[in-house]
Amino acid sequence: MNKKEWLIAAILTFITICAWVIFDIIHIRSQVEIPAKIKEVIEPIEPNLNYSIFETSPLQPESP
């Protein structure tokens, strides 16, 4: 490849990288923010079981 072909390849590479960065910035800015109410609803459930709930259950027979 001569100098002119290298220059054309370098310019096209530069334009491609610039377009990539610009479109990536546009994509990031257009992402939707999740409302706080929905974030609260989709919080992970506590994996530890609270056994005190079972001690006061009305379905459990009373001990004599």
Backbone torsions as a table, in degrees:
resi	resn	phi	psi	omega
1	MET	NA	136.0	178.3
2	ASN	-88.0	-179.1	-174.7
3	LYS	-63.1	-36.9	-178.5
4	LYS	-65.8	-41.8	178.9
5	GLU	-66.3	-39.0	176.5
6	TRP	-63.4	-40.8	179.4
7	LEU	-63.8	-43.9	178.7
8	ILE	-63.2	-43.1	178.6
9	ALA	-63.5	-40.3	179.7
10	ALA	-66.7	-41.7	179.6
11	ILE	-65.5	-44.5	178.6
12	LEU	-64.0	-38.2	176.9
13	THR	-64.7	-43.0	179.2
14	PHE	-62.8	-44.0	179.3
15	ILE	-64.1	-40.3	179.1
16	THR	-63.3	-44.7	179.8
17	ILE	-65.2	-42.1	178.3
18	CYS	-62.5	-44.1	179.1
19	ALA	-63.1	-41.0	179.5
20	TRP	-60.0	-47.1	-179.4
21	VAL	-64.1	-44.4	-179.1
22	ILE	-62.3	-47.3	-180.0
23	PHE	-66.5	-32.0	176.8
24	ASP	-67.3	-41.2	177.1
25	ILE	-63.6	-43.1	178.2
26	ILE	-61.9	-41.6	179.9
27	HIS	-63.2	-43.4	-179.0
28	ILE	-65.4	-41.3	-178.2
29	ARG	-70.1	-24.0	-176.3
30	SER	-93.7	2.0	179.5
31	GLN	-70.0	142.5	-176.0
32	VAL	-83.9	136.6	176.8
33	GLU	-86.0	135.0	179.7
34	ILE	-78.1	128.3	179.2
35	PRO	-61.8	153.7	-177.0
36	ALA	-62.4	-35.5	-179.7
37	LYS	-61.9	-42.4	179.5
38	ILE	-70.5	-37.8	177.4
39	LYS	-60.1	-38.5	-180.0
40	GLU	-66.7	-38.9	-177.8
41	VAL	-70.2	-36.3	-175.6
42	ILE	-92.6	13.6	176.2
43	GLU	-60.8	147.9	178.9
44	PRO	-65.0	147.8	179.3
45	ILE	-79.0	144.0	178.5
46	GLU	-63.6	121.0	-176.8
47	PRO	-76.5	-16.8	-179.3
48	ASN	-85.9	129.0	-177.7
49	LEU	-82.5	132.8	178.6
50	ASN	-89.0	104.6	-175.7
51	TYR	-75.7	-17.7	-179.5
52	SER	-65.9	-21.6	177.0
53	ILE	-64.4	-38.1	-178.0
54	PHE	-72.7	-25.7	-179.4
55	GLU	-70.6	-29.0	-177.9
56	THR	-104.3	15.8	-177.4
57	SER	-71.0	135.1	178.2
58	PRO	-71.1	-13.8	179.7
59	LEU	-81.7	-16.0	-178.0
60	GLN	-81.1	131.2	179.3
61	PRO	-68.4	147.7	180.0
62	GLU	-75.9	144.3	177.8
63	SER	-82.4	139.3	179.5
64	PRO	-76.0	NA	NA
